[in-house]
Amino acid sequence: MAITLEKIEKTLQEVQEFVAACEALRLAVGEAKKSGWGNSCPKQTAAVRRHSMNLTRSLADLRRA
């Protein structure tokens, strides 16, 4: 299989979603620290992990090409 434009676009979408999730987590951690809750942001942390896994799968698909 070759690297197709579709695979590249899917991977770029996964990258953008991962970066957005990381930014949301960074903001949430900042807000949590200000309010005295420490680093407790389970919803945002789970989103980063989920998007990380999706990105990993997409990159693996590119490598299989």
C-alpha positions as CSV (number, residue, x, y, z in Angstrom):
1,M,0.0,0.0,0.0
2,A,1.1,3.5,-0.7
3,I,0.8,6.6,1.4
4,T,-2.4,8.2,0.1
5,L,-3.7,11.7,0.4
6,E,-6.6,10.3,2.4
7,K,-4.2,8.8,5.0
8,I,-2.2,12.1,5.2
9,E,-5.4,14.1,5.7
10,K,-6.7,11.7,8.4
11,T,-3.3,11.9,10.2
12,L,-3.3,15.7,10.0
13,Q,-6.8,15.7,11.5
14,E,-5.7,13.5,14.3
15,V,-2.7,15.8,15.0
16,Q,-5.0,18.8,15.2
17,E,-7.4,17.0,17.6
18,F,-4.5,15.9,19.7
19,V,-3.0,19.4,19.9
20,A,-6.4,20.9,20.8
21,A,-6.9,18.3,23.6
22,C,-3.4,19.1,24.9
23,E,-4.2,22.8,24.9
24,A,-7.5,22.2,26.7
25,L,-5.7,20.1,29.4
26,R,-3.0,22.8,29.8
27,L,-5.7,25.4,30.4
28,A,-7.7,23.2,32.7
29,V,-4.6,22.4,34.8
30,G,-3.8,26.1,35.1
31,E,-7.4,26.8,36.3
32,A,-7.3,23.9,38.7
33,K,-4.0,25.2,40.2
34,K,-5.5,28.7,40.6
35,S,-8.5,27.3,42.4
36,G,-6.4,25.0,44.7
37,W,-7.5,21.7,43.1
38,G,-4.0,20.7,42.0
39,N,-3.7,18.9,38.7
40,S,-7.1,17.2,39.0
41,C,-8.5,17.3,35.4
42,P,-9.6,13.7,34.6
43,K,-11.9,14.6,31.7
44,Q,-9.2,16.5,29.9
45,T,-6.5,14.0,30.7
46,A,-8.7,11.2,29.3
47,A,-9.3,13.2,26.1
48,V,-5.5,13.6,25.6
49,R,-4.9,9.9,26.1
50,R,-7.7,9.0,23.7
51,H,-6.5,11.4,21.0
52,S,-2.9,10.2,21.6
53,M,-4.0,6.6,20.8
54,N,-5.9,7.7,17.7
55,L,-2.9,9.6,16.5
56,T,-0.7,6.5,17.2
57,R,-3.0,4.3,15.1
58,S,-3.1,6.8,12.3
59,L,0.7,7.0,12.2
60,A,0.9,3.3,12.2
61,D,-1.3,3.2,9.2
62,L,1.1,5.5,7.4
63,R,4.1,3.3,8.3
64,R,2.3,0.2,6.9
65,A,2.1,1.9,3.5
